[in-house]
Amino acid sequence: MWSSRLAVHQLQKFAAAQLTISTMQRAQSTLPRVYVTRSVPPDGLEILRNSGQVQFEMWDSDDPVPREELLKRVKGIDGLLCVLTEKIDAELLDAAGPNLRVVSTMSVGYDHLSLSELKKRGIRVGYTPDVLTDAVAELTVALLLCTSRRLTEATHEAKTGGWGTWRTLWLCGYELANSTVGIMGLGRIGLAIAERLKPFKVKKFIYTDVAPRPELANQIQAEYETQGICNKELFSKMKKTSIFINTSRGGVVNQEDLYDALATGQIAAAGLDVTVPEPLPTSHPLFSLKNCVILPHIASASFTTRNAMSSLATNNLLAGLRGNAMEKELKL
């Protein structure tokens, strides 16, 4: 008798447990589906896991998800969290289907997004500006110092036996003290760079504002264009002692013109964190120049900034799926 009651009790507990699991599974199946195209930094991943708001699948690798795999995985999703290596175009949006409501990119730039296609489909877009201002400003100053004082060349000479007797003008570069620094686009990052350079006793800062002016452009149906604006015309106006630094977008530089300016001594040196394409092929002529320092797009590569970017991208995604205002939404 006692054993029968115990058996019944155990069966009741088991049935209740199964009911709970079944209820949870049904609830889980009704949550919005999200695909994450890369293994994102832990702060953002933790927010996503703990939100209880979505069911998500992630390409758990530091390498990009293959295009064919991506097109398969996005089918039927409600939200997409991507990075700048993924091309979000008509092909991908068609593969995702009509459920896709939000695309959140863990980047400031959005050249990889087909904005016209996203707008046409009514898909909201989140991105991650502002949080990387300090990291990019620091890297820009570091690249300027590295280039102007020829640190990469000096390191190579020390490693390969070129360090011999002391020579009067060997590896001499240019100081920042009493120099003029020109900033193209005095936004948050441009200002942060200038603030960090002040203690180096820079004599003068000059700037040009290349920000778009949509309210004026709309009156004449003009399009904002910055492609290749740093070209031979610009380099011809610079002094032979000039150092050119680009940490914005690779597309603003005409790399052939830059190569000519560096190879002929029209300008002294250049430091690039962004190029076209990325990665830049090792056979590219710019790599053959001692006076050109090229970094693999690492301006935002600090633990603090990358975690902040992943958190903002995740919060943008979740807010968009709830139908709320995103912290940083790209207005299409």
N, C-alpha and C positions, 0 to 999 in steps of 0.2 A: 504493500500500500504506500509506504513511505517512498520507495523507489519509483513508483508510478507517478506520484506527485512531483518528485524531483525531475523525472523525465519530461513531464508536461511543462514544468517551469523552465527547463532548459530549452525546450522547443519554442516556448513563448519568447524567450530572450533572443533566440536565434532568428525567429520570425521578425521581431522588432528591429534587430540589427540589419537584417536584409531589407526591411522597409526603409530604414534610415539611409542605407547605401543607395537604394533605388531612387529615393527622393533626391539625394545629393547628386546622383548621376543625371537625373532629369533637369535639375537646376543648372548643373554644369553645362549640359548640352544646349541650354537656351542662352548662355552668355555669348556676347560678341566674340567672334573669332579674330585673332590677331596673328600676323606673321612678322617675325623680327629677322631681318636679313643678315645679322652679324651678332657675334657674341659681344654684347654691350658691357661697358664698365659696371661694376657691382652695384653702385648706388641706384642706378636706373632699373636694373634687373630686380632688385629687392622691392622697389615700389610696384613694379608690375606684378610680381609674385604675390605680394601682400594685399593687393588692391581688392581681390575677390570680385573684380568687375569684368574680367575677360578670361577666356581660355586662349592660350597662346602656344605657338610653336616657334622655335628659334633655330637658325642655322648656327650651330655651336662651334664656330671656328673663327680664327682671326683672318682667314682668307675669304675672299668674296664667294658668295654662293654662285655656282655656275648658272648661266642664263636659262638653260633648259629646265634646270631644277627649280629655279625661281618662278618660272612661268607655271609650273605644275603646282607649286606650294601655295600660290596666291589665290587659287581658284576658290571662290565663295567667301573670301575673307571680308570682314567689316572694317578692319584697320590694318595699316602697314607702318611699321617702324623701320626706317632704312637709313643708310649712310650714303655718302656722296659717290660711291663707286657703282651704285645701282641706277641704271637708266630707267626712269619712270616715265614711259611713253605710252602711245596709243596701244601698242602691242601688249604691254603688261596690263594696262587698265582693262583692255578687252578680255584678257585671260582671267583677271580677277572677277570681273562680272559686276552686276548692278548693286551688290550689297556693299561694296567698298565706299565708305563715307569719309574716312580720314586717312591722310598720309602725313606722318611726322618724320622729318629728316633730322638726324643728329649732325647738323652742319649749319653754318651761317650761309654759305653759298647755296644756290639752287639751280645752277646750270644743268644739273642732271635731271631736273624735273621739267616735264612738258607742261608749262603753266596753262597754255591754251586748252590742252586736252583735259586737264584737271578742272578748269573753270567750266568747260562745256558740260562736264558730267556732274557739276555741283559738289565736287570733292573738296573738303577743307584741308588746308595745309599748315602744319606747324613747323617751326624751325628754331634754331638756337643762337640768336645773336646776343651780344652784350657779355655773356658769361666768359668769353675767351679774350676779352680786351687786355687784361693784364698779361696773360701768357703770350699773346701775339706781340704786344709792345716789347716785352722782355726779349723775345727771340729776335725781333727786328734790330734792337740795339746790339745784341750779341753778334748778329750777322754783320752789322756795320763795323763793329770793332774787329771781328775776325778778318773781314775783307780789307779794311783800311790799314790795319797793322800787319797784314800778310801772315796771319797765324797758321793757316793751313800749309802754306809754302814752307814756313819755318819748321813746323812739325815734320814735314816730309824730309827736309834737309837733315834734321837731327837724327831721324830714324835710318836714313840711307847713307850716312857717312859724309854728307856734304858740309858738316860742321867742322871747319878747319880753324885756321888762325883768325883772329879778329880782323875785320875789314871795315873801313870807314863808312861805306855806303851800302854794305851788304844787307839785303832784306829790309831796307828802310821803307817805311810807309808814311801815312799821313795822320796827323793828330786831329782830334775833334776840337781841341781848344782853338779859339779864334776862327773857327770855320763857319760857313753858312750852310744851313740845313734846309732843304726844300721838301715840303710834304705835299703830296698830291692827294687831296681829299682830307680836310681837317675835321673828321668825325671823331667818335669816341676813341678809336684806336690811334688815329693821327695825333690827337691831343695827348694821349697817354705816352706815346713815343716822345713827343716834345718835352713833356714833364720829366721823363727819365734822362733826357739828354742835357737838360739845363745844368746839372752839376758838373758836366764836362767842360763848362765855360764856352759853350757855343756862342759865337759872336752875334749871329742873327738867324732867325727863323723866317722863312718865307713859305707861302702855301698857295695852292690853287685849288679851288673847290670844283670838283668834277661831278658833284651829286646831280642826279636827274631833277628836272623841274617839271613834274607832270602837269601842273596847273597851266603852265605856259605852253608845253608841248601839245596839249590837247587842242589848243586853239588853232594850231597849224598842222595837226595830225602828224607830228614828228615822233620819231622813235629815238630812244636813248641809246647811244652807241659808244662803247669804250674799247672795242676790239682794236688792238694794235696801236693804241694812242701813244705808247712809248716807242717811238720809231726813230728813223734817221734824222728827221726834222728836229725832234727833241734832243737827241744826242749831239747834233751839230751845234746846239746852243750851249752845251755844257763845257766847262773848262777841262783841260787835259788832266787836272788833278781830281776830277770828280769821281765819286763812288756812287754807283747806282744800286739800290736795294729794292727788291719786290717781294712782299709778303702778302699781297692782296689776292689777285687772280692771275694765272699764267697768261690768259688771253689778252691782257692789256699790253703785253710786250710783243713787239715784232722781233722774234729771236734771231732772225737772219741779220736784221739791222744792228741788233745788240752785238752779235758776233763780230761784225765788221768794225763797229766802234771800238771794241776791246782789242781786236787783232791789230788794228792800225794805230792804236795809242790815242784815239780821239778822246776816250775817257780812260781813267786809270784802272778801274776794277768794277766788278759787279758781284752782288750776292743775291741768290734766288732761292726762295723756299717753295715757289710754285712755278710750274712749267706747262707747256703744251707739247706733247701729251704727258700724262703722268701714268706710270713712271717714264721719265725721259730716257730713251734708248742710250746705252753706254757708248754707242758709236756717234752720238750727236757731237758736232764740232765744238759746242760750248765746253764739253768735258776736256777738250784738248788744251784749253787755255789755263795757264797758271793763275791769271788774274780774274778768274771766275769761280766763285764758291757756290756750289749747288747742294741744297739740302732736300731730303725727301718729304717735303710738305709736313713739317713737324711743328709749326708755329703754335698749335694748341696742345702740343704733347706734354702736358703736365698731369699728374694724377688728379690734382684738384680740379683742373679745368675739364678734363675728359669725364670725370664723374658728374660734374655740374651739367655738362652737355647731355649726358645720358639721362639724368634726372629730369631736366627740362623737356627733353624730347618725349620721355615717358608721360610726364604730367600733361603735356600738350595733347598727346594721343588719347589719354583717358578722359580729359575734359571734352575733347571733340566728340568722343563716342557717347558721352552723357548729354551732348547737345549744349554744353556750357561754353563760355568764353575761354579760349586758350590764353595762357600767359604770353605766348609769342606766336601770333598767327600771321601768316603771309596773306595779305589782302589781294585777292585775284581780280 
